[in-house]
Amino acid sequence: MSRPQPDPEAFRTDEEIALERAKGEVSDVLLNIEHALDRAKRAHKNVTKAGVDSNAELALGEAAAGLERLRKRLLQDTYFAGDNLRLI
């Protein structure tokens, strides 16, 4: 019985493997940002509800907004950016 021939499309270049690893790293960071953002929003809601610490309320609101901006920037810069490496 003969062995099946590997699909030439199944092989990836070193660059493709490196890009996949980089996207995996970005994905891990985005996951952590998402968790931090969810926690900051919950904390802001709880502190606002208690109404006793306006400084914490402001700080948590700014933290949530900053995390939102960071998440958006990371998504845009990595997943929706053009292929700048090809220009070099």
N, C-alpha and C positions, 0 to 999 in steps of 0.2 A: 504494500500500500504506500502510495507516495504522500509526502508531507505537503500540506497546503502552503502555497507561496504567500509570504507576508504582503500585505497591501502597502504599496509604496506611499500612499497618502497617510498611512498610520505613523510613519517616521517623522520626528520633529527635529528641527535644527537646534543647535545650542542656544541660539538667540530666542527661538520660540519657547524653549524650556525656561530660560531666564526671565522672559516676559511673563510667563505664567506664574513663576515664583513671585515676581514683583507684585503682580495683581493679587496673589494670595496674601502677601504681607499687607497690602493696602486694605484688603478685605478684613483682615484681623484688626487693623487699627480702626476702621470704620465701625466694626462691631463694638469695640470698646467705647468709641465716641457715642454710639447709639445708647449703650447702657448708661454712660455718664449723663447724657442728655435726659433720658427718662428719669433718672434719679434726681437730677437738678430740678426738673419740672415738678416732680412729686414733692420734693422738699420745699420748693417755692410755694406750692399750693398749701401745704401744711403750715408753713410759717405765716403766710398771708391769712389763713383761716384763724390762727391763734391771735394774730394782731398785736403781738407784744414786742417784736424786734424789727423795726423798720430797716435797720442797717442790714440785717441778714436777708430780709425780703428783697431789698435792692440788689444786694450782692448775688443772690441766687437768680434773680431775674436777668442780671447782666451775664452771669455764667451760662445760663441756658441760651441766651441770645448769641453769645460767643461760640458756644458749642455748635449751634445751628449754622453759623457762618463758616466755622471750621469744617464741618461735615460737607456743606455745599461746595466749598472750595476744593476739598480733597476729591470729591466725586468728579467735579468738573475738570480738575487738573489731571486726573488719571484716566478716567473712563471716557470722557467726552472731549479730550484734547486731541489735536492733530498729532501726527507722527513726526515730531520735531527731530528725532534722531536721523531721519533720512536726509535732512537738509545739510548735515555736516559733511 
